[in-house]
């Protein structure tokens, strides 16, 4: 009995995965310029991966913010499983890497220390919010995106950043 149950769960999982895989085109890597508000000069270029539904249309967007790098600042987080889920639900997904992370240029001002003193996070938070401003401005330039439906999600520090951005 358990064997049949496991077989059906496996078939369900494989079938669901195949549906999700077919829901989106391959990812596209882009570079997003970060323009300093003060000097109006480009301070960095952010690496980002965009996932879009195969069908034509105008879609809401999910910007998926990564957490800290866990000691691997040059690792790119592409979030393919999460992107496939949201694309299957009719969203465009943008997965950016902030300054100094992945293949993004610039210097990360975010601390990697496990420190709960929010006061010392401020410069890193401000830099990350500037990066997110650039990503949202970029998203609004994409014709397939509903400009009034931009959703922020994130994992760990990226979740904190999403809430902090909304609070701003």
Buried (B, 14 or more C-beta within 10 A) or exposed (E): EEEEEEEEEEEEEEEEEEEBEEBBEEBEEBEBBBBEEEEEEEBBBBBBBBBBBEEEEEBBBBBBBBBBBEEEBEBBBBBBEBBBBBBBEEBBBBBBBBBBBBBBBBEBBBBEEEEEEEEEBEEBBEBBBBBBBBBBEBBEEBEEBBEEEBEBBBBEBBBBBBEBBEEE
